[in-house]
């Protein structure tokens, strides 16, 4: 959650969808820019390691992009 909220603007929305899934609403980005942002976020999360019961645990992420742009 910290990585996601640290990489978005104040007017964008980060929310938990359920389980280990989150969603972001990126109002100002084109679909191409949103895909690039998704890659940046995946890479940032992939670099994380968490401590759990004396062990270092690697973390990973995958992302998809859906456009909500109105069609004519």
Legacy VTK file of the C-alpha trace (Angstrom):
# vtk DataFile Version 3.0
C-alpha trace
ASCII
DATASET POLYDATA
POINTS 72 float
0.000 0.000 0.000
2.854 2.370 0.810
4.441 1.917 -2.610
1.136 2.543 -4.372
0.182 5.621 -2.374
3.731 6.958 -2.666
3.560 6.902 -6.481
0.233 8.626 -7.118
-0.996 12.205 -7.059
-3.330 13.478 -4.346
-6.313 13.474 -6.747
-5.764 9.833 -7.734
-7.336 6.970 -5.811
-5.732 3.814 -4.382
-8.049 1.200 -2.948
-8.045 -2.418 -1.844
-10.296 -4.591 -3.992
-10.006 -7.689 -1.842
-7.427 -10.215 -0.763
-4.115 -9.027 -2.107
-5.632 -7.011 -4.975
-5.604 -3.237 -5.213
-6.937 -0.797 -7.773
-5.855 2.677 -8.797
-7.843 5.394 -10.547
-5.396 7.527 -12.517
-7.548 10.340 -13.861
-4.927 12.287 -15.812
-3.091 9.481 -17.654
-3.499 8.153 -21.166
-3.636 4.378 -21.507
-0.011 4.359 -22.694
1.080 6.411 -19.669
-0.976 4.189 -17.348
0.816 1.100 -18.693
4.168 2.788 -18.075
3.060 3.695 -14.524
1.983 0.075 -13.957
5.469 -1.085 -14.932
7.064 1.417 -12.546
4.822 0.193 -9.727
5.513 -3.480 -10.475
9.256 -2.815 -10.398
9.029 -0.823 -7.148
7.083 -3.617 -5.458
9.419 -6.292 -6.845
12.330 -4.528 -5.097
10.650 -4.836 -1.690
11.600 -7.347 0.942
9.652 -7.725 4.153
10.780 -9.124 7.472
8.551 -11.885 8.827
9.416 -14.003 11.868
13.122 -13.422 11.374
13.035 -14.181 7.654
13.346 -11.903 4.650
10.370 -12.362 2.317
10.432 -11.240 -1.323
7.359 -9.470 -2.683
6.079 -9.382 -6.266
3.305 -7.764 -8.254
1.551 -7.925 -11.580
-0.621 -5.213 -13.071
-3.148 -4.669 -15.809
-4.696 -1.532 -17.246
-8.291 -0.856 -18.218
-9.395 2.379 -19.825
-12.633 4.016 -18.764
-12.532 6.535 -21.597
-15.914 7.298 -23.128
-16.414 6.009 -26.650
-18.402 7.763 -29.373
LINES 1 73
72 0 1 2 3 4 5 6 7 8 9 10 11 12 13 14 15 16 17 18 19 20 21 22 23 24 25 26 27 28 29 30 31 32 33 34 35 36 37 38 39 40 41 42 43 44 45 46 47 48 49 50 51 52 53 54 55 56 57 58 59 60 61 62 63 64 65 66 67 68 69 70 71
